[in-house]
Amino acid sequence: MAEEVYGPFASVEETVKTVDVLELEGYGNSSITIFSHGEYADDINNRTDASVTSTETSQKREGTIRDKISAIIFNGVEETTNLTEQLQEKGLSEKQAAKYAEEIKSGQLLVTVSKGLKMGNDAAEDLDTFGERVNHMNH
């Protein structure tokens, strides 16, 4: 299922506001991804809990392998050399992904959200129980 795309945005502030609104609507940070030029990645990562994927390494983040591994483990910025492929993995067509990848490389910011992962949406509620109400508390 394709993720919804918001943006591209010209500023970090617009991007952070969009993420805040999505979180207020019930989307968890694990369902939100921000695609950023390396120049803005650290700032966005510090201001949101969403996943951040960057096109290149920020000068501030260049460091040892240990630094890079700890950054990934502790909600760091994921770096990619193939932005188009990453966007296609989010469900965008090849043409859409290529267009957005160019905009991101030129400094724009993009937010994707997996609509199926909204808090309060329990996939089990969609199952047909043939009219029977299942009580998961009393086993």
Secondary structure, DSSP 8 states (H G I E B T S, - for coil): ---EEEEEESSHHHHHHHHHHHHHTTB-GGGEEEEE-HHHHHHHHHH-SSEEEESS--GGG---HHHHHHHHHTT--EE-S-HHHHHHHTT--HHHHHHHHHHHHTT-EEEEE-GGGBTT--GGGGS--TT----SS--
